Amino acid sequence: MQRWKLMSLSAAAAMALAACSSTPSSTSVAPATGSTVPAMNASAADKTLQAYHWDLERAEDQAGRALPAFTALAPKKVLRLGFSGDAKTAHRVSIGNLCNVMGAGYQLDGDKISITNPIGTMMACEPPLMQLEQAVSAQITRAESLRITQDNNAPRLTLHFNDGSRWLLKSVPTNATKYGNAGETMFYEVGPQTKPCNHGVAKGVQCLQVRELRYDSNGRKTVAGDWQHFYGNIEGYQHEAGYSNVLRVKRYTIANPPADASRYAYVLDMTVETAKAP
């Protein structure tokens, strides 16, 4: 498990990165032809792109033959694209599930798309993963058009390149799409030890000990609440006894939650600080 001891971000930087999110895992689905969506303008296409994560299922050359170099590490490592941006912020495509955290700019003009050279972190990984990342980085700048189809009401994306090849990608709803709201960013400190829960169906189960944190405009951290039991789970977070963590979490409201269940879903956005208890 990779760990940053006493690693800390400023609150301002943490706030600025609030749009980043962890991504859920998915299983592979066989390629399907689907029915073509009526021609979209750039705005409609962008809305669909941003509502989903896009996982690469198959890469093909101009003749439809498989290009296995882009899927050689599946299902352990599957390329995932994510799109974001609006009239006020730059349009970005995230390139995930590889070695480094990478992103690039993109522009749409009808069904035409252009993607800039990716930039990202500079970590080194095992050679096969580095080779995949390098191949993806070189290929994605050759994107020239896209096509969105419907397959049993789930959008599918075909990304065409100027060398005649194409990527076939399936959609996975973003959390905002899944829960029907943008969610809100929360900061929680998680204590180093769990304690027995004492409420309802969770009685006797071990609960995380958490308290809410807040940051002012100058990045100063303050405690906004007392320590309390946390009932439920934080998706993407795995607690290790003896370590305290400050987490940036997206909290989504659940419409019509089951009885005795929380009205919120919590998804880990980033671990801001980690420290070993004395």
Secondary structure, 3 states (H helix, E strand, C coil): CCCCCCCCCCHHHHHHCCCCCCCCCCCCCCCCCCEECCCCCHHHHHHHHHCEEEEEEEEECCCCCECHHHCCCCCCCCCEEEEECCCCCCCEEEEECCCCCEEEEEEEECCEEEECCCEECCCCCCHHHHHHHHHHHHHHCCEEEEEEEEECCEEEEEEEECCCCEEEEEEEECHHHHHCCCCEEEEEEECCCCEECCCHHHCCCEEEEEEEEEECCCCCEEECCCCEEECCCEECCCCCCCEEEEEEEEEEECCCCCCCCCCEEEEEEEEEEEEECC
